[in-house]
């Protein structure tokens, strides 16, 4: 696999791809992004870093992780909803600019509206999954009972995310 694809797939922040692949130009850049995107989506979903409805995840899996335009909006909404603190306003503005440049303002408005509908799931995720601390997370990783409880909670959170 191309080293640039590997770098992109390993980059959690989709909005940083332009900087990570700054030395790639023209058709090579587009081709690299096309190869990396499905691998990135698959990784992010498997690591629980994208809040997508389970039915959307199943669709993506069937599509070999190649998203439709609507699914791209859902992915961006998942990213944007996580930027809810005052310090992250600049990052949200940067994402808005990137999306408006790549697509248009209507596309951004759709992403932002979707992010608002994903936010309750993100809030529950922060409270019930992220806030448990490293000791509890380590215990959950090594305990089938606690691990199953975390998995059930995560599934419930994903079901909160709209499928349309």
Beta strands, then each sheet from edge to edge (+ up, - down):
end
